[in-house]
Amino acid sequence: MDDLETSTGEKGFLKYTLQVNASPYQGEAADLAFGFASALVAKGHVLHRVFFYRDGVYHALWRASLPPEEGSRLMRWSKLANERGVDLVVCSAAAHRRGVWDPEEGSELAQGFRVAGLALLVESILETDRYLVFG
Amino acid sequence: MRCVYLFRSGPGGGNRAREAFDLMLTLAAFDQEIEVLLLDDGVWQLLPDQRSERRGAEMVMPPWNELGLYGIGEPWVETESLRERNLESRSLAMPVREVERDSLAVFLRSFDRILGD
């Protein structure tokens, strides 16, 4: 690890792209993605971008409101973006398909999220040291 | 960059493979070297003459026959996945290359990026 050459220019630290395919409501993948994202940032690695694809785009629904016992599974991403400057990107095609975003009218997304195409994901995959997919 | 794209879900898996395919084609548009590997239920994708309208579903299968247009070669198929489903590569809708399960680790290690559906 110490002599690993990385794009961050700092030895031992890696630049990550995460892709979240899972909806916030089913299975463990979305929880796992958030846990992983928090852990790598805490360790000093760089979280370049989180790309929400497939049912993962439901993370960006700003009107979603969960009962308190389901806690922060939506807000926590906005918080991470706000505190750590992480780029949260929702796939335009996947979001359009699911009614999360409308290309004509635009749509309000949860704080910290923006919409972009698959090309941005590909760019991240090619630029960063590690690419992980959840769900 | 050498990338391999794994497809593991069958045609009954909704639009899963279709959305994965879109990402793969975007990657191809960036001039990356891409191989496709079908394994587990993914091998059902290449069965000929699939007609999802019979079960009232829209056709959401990826256009497998267009791989060549994007500079992607014949798909790889895991031999055991075929055998376990009583399939043979020559009964599939297009020519494929086979790779055995024992060689998969070495095969996958030769790529810079591994993606999946």
Interface residues (C-beta under 8 A of the other chain):
Chain A: Y53 R54 A93 A94 G117 L118 A119 L121 V122 E123 I125 L126 Y131 V133
Chain B: M1 R16 E19 D22 L23 T26 L27 A29 F30 Q32 R113 L115 G116
